[in-house]
Amino acid sequence: MGWCTGESARWPRIAATFPKIWAIFAPTLMSSRDAEPLVELRNVRKAFGKQMVLDGVDLSIYPGEAIGILGPSGTGKSTILRIISGLILPDSGEVWVAGQQRTAPITEQPNPFPINLVFQQAALFDSLTVGENVGFYLYQHTRLSPAEIEHYVACSLDSVGLPNIAHLMPSELSGGMRKRVSFARAIISTLLEESGGRSLILYDEPTAGLDPIASTVVEDLMRSLKQQQPQASYVVVTHQESTTRRTADRLILLYRGQVCWQGTAAALDETDNIYVRQFLSGRIDGPIQVAT
């Protein structure tokens, strides 16, 4: 992969270089490999016009994983989330979901288990109440009665620490509360579907624009929601260091549409990877070139 490192040898490399870290994280990291991946991207490429956004990305997501995707702006992080969710298809390469190859968008080929995307700006419908926003999927795609939907909405809001606000309008909420409502909307389908506990939430910059305290609340919530469903997984795209360190177990650094580094969150401070060191330090000089 040229100047970027692949993932095929990362576990032996981590074990040899960071034996103490490996001893702590190996049981979790290796046990997940015994299961079938929830999602696999195989040599995925995607361009928009003449701009190559993803250039041969390989990625496997296993049950119970919390993955963080890092990298400069415009390097394909959000595009990966949209491909995983089925909103768009790659130009080439393969996407596999629960052992089934995806050959069409989600509108034509539904996912075999819940995959929900939490947008950066919450993306709530301003003309609907909180309850109507959270229950939107159920109103549109199920035959549940209004009373049943209200029950699931209440359960979902309670899970994110916002009970008794279903009657409010989005304009009455703080930025942090709007984020949490978007989380409630994302998890509500997992309360219904017989998926064997499997689910995947894709967070696109979940703490962007929040103050440090509100960011901590959202980060804790992400972990809490995952603990409620041990087989659930999530992928988070973020630029905030606190979110990187507090929410992700495995990290992936993207640059120019390729994976330049993978490792545990604990390995961030130990690796001598030049891309990681430049990205974390914010230096202008280095292999990561940003247009000025």
JOURKA-V503320 format. One record per pair of residues at least 12 apart in sequence whose ideal C-beta (glycine too) atoms are under 7 Angstrom apart, sorted by the first residue. I is the first residue (numbers start at 1). GAP is how many residues later the second one is. Records with the same first field share a line. If there is no record, write none. Layout:
BEGIN
I: GAP ; GAP
END
This chain:
BEGIN
1: 55 ; 257
3: 284
4: 251 ; 254 ; 255 ; 256
5: 255 ; 256
6: 253
7: 51 ; 252 ; 255
10: 252 ; 253
14: 249 ; 253
18: 249 ; 252
21: 243 ; 245 ; 246 ; 249
25: 239 ; 241
28: 221
32: 30 ; 31 ; 32 ; 33
33: 29
35: 27 ; 28
36: 63
37: 23 ; 24 ; 25
38: 23 ; 24 ; 25 ; 60 ; 160 ; 162 ; 195
39: 22 ; 45 ; 57 ; 58 ; 161
40: 20 ; 56
41: 16 ; 17 ; 18 ; 52 ; 54
42: 16 ; 51 ; 52
43: 13 ; 15 ; 50
44: 13 ; 39 ; 46 ; 49 ; 51
45: 45 ; 46 ; 47 ; 48
46: 33 ; 37 ; 44 ; 45
47: 44
52: 205
53: 23 ; 26 ; 204
54: 22 ; 25 ; 26 ; 203
55: 201 ; 202 ; 203
56: 202
57: 23 ; 200 ; 201 ; 202
61: 139 ; 172 ; 174
63: 135 ; 168 ; 170
64: 166 ; 167 ; 169
65: 168 ; 184 ; 185
66: 160 ; 168 ; 181 ; 182 ; 183
67: 168 ; 181 ; 183 ; 185
68: 168 ; 170 ; 176 ; 179 ; 180 ; 183
69: 166 ; 168 ; 183 ; 185
70: 174 ; 181 ; 182 ; 183 ; 209
71: 182 ; 183 ; 184
72: 183 ; 216 ; 218
75: 179 ; 180 ; 181 ; 182
76: 178 ; 181
77: 160 ; 177
78: 126 ; 159
81: 36 ; 121 ; 123 ; 154 ; 156
83: 12
84: 31 ; 118 ; 151
85: 21 ; 30 ; 32 ; 117
86: 16 ; 19 ; 20 ; 25
87: 18 ; 19
89: 16
97: 14 ; 15
98: 14 ; 15
100: 12
113: 82 ; 85 ; 86
114: 75 ; 76 ; 79 ; 81 ; 85
115: 85 ; 87
116: 70 ; 73 ; 85 ; 86
117: 85 ; 87
118: 64 ; 65 ; 68 ; 83 ; 84 ; 85 ; 86 ; 88
119: 63 ; 85
120: 84 ; 85 ; 88
122: 56 ; 57 ; 59 ; 60
123: 59
124: 46 ; 54 ; 57 ; 58
126: 44 ; 45
129: 37 ; 38 ; 39 ; 40
130: 35 ; 36 ; 38 ; 40 ; 51
131: 19 ; 22 ; 35 ; 36
133: 37 ; 48 ; 52
134: 19 ; 22 ; 23 ; 47 ; 50 ; 51 ; 54
135: 14 ; 17 ; 18 ; 53
136: 49
137: 51 ; 52
138: 14 ; 50
152: 36 ; 39
153: 13 ; 35
154: 12
155: 36
156: 28 ; 31 ; 32 ; 35
157: 27
159: 25 ; 28 ; 66 ; 69
160: 20 ; 23 ; 24 ; 61
161: 19 ; 60
162: 15 ; 18 ; 19 ; 22
175: 34 ; 35 ; 39
176: 34 ; 38 ; 41 ; 42
179: 27 ; 39
180: 41
183: 38 ; 42
186: 15
187: 14 ; 38
190: 39
197: 32 ; 34 ; 35
198: 33
199: 30 ; 33
200: 33 ; 34
201: 33
202: 33
203: 19 ; 31 ; 33 ; 34
204: 33
205: 32 ; 33
206: 12 ; 16 ; 30
207: 12 ; 31 ; 33 ; 36
215: 25 ; 27 ; 28
219: 23 ; 24 ; 27 ; 28
222: 12 ; 25
223: 24
236: 12
244: 21
245: 20
248: 17
249: 15 ; 16
250: 12 ; 14
251: 12 ; 14 ; 17
253: 22 ; 23 ; 26
255: 20 ; 33
260: 15
261: 12 ; 14 ; 15
268: 12
274: 12 ; 13
275: 12 ; 13
END
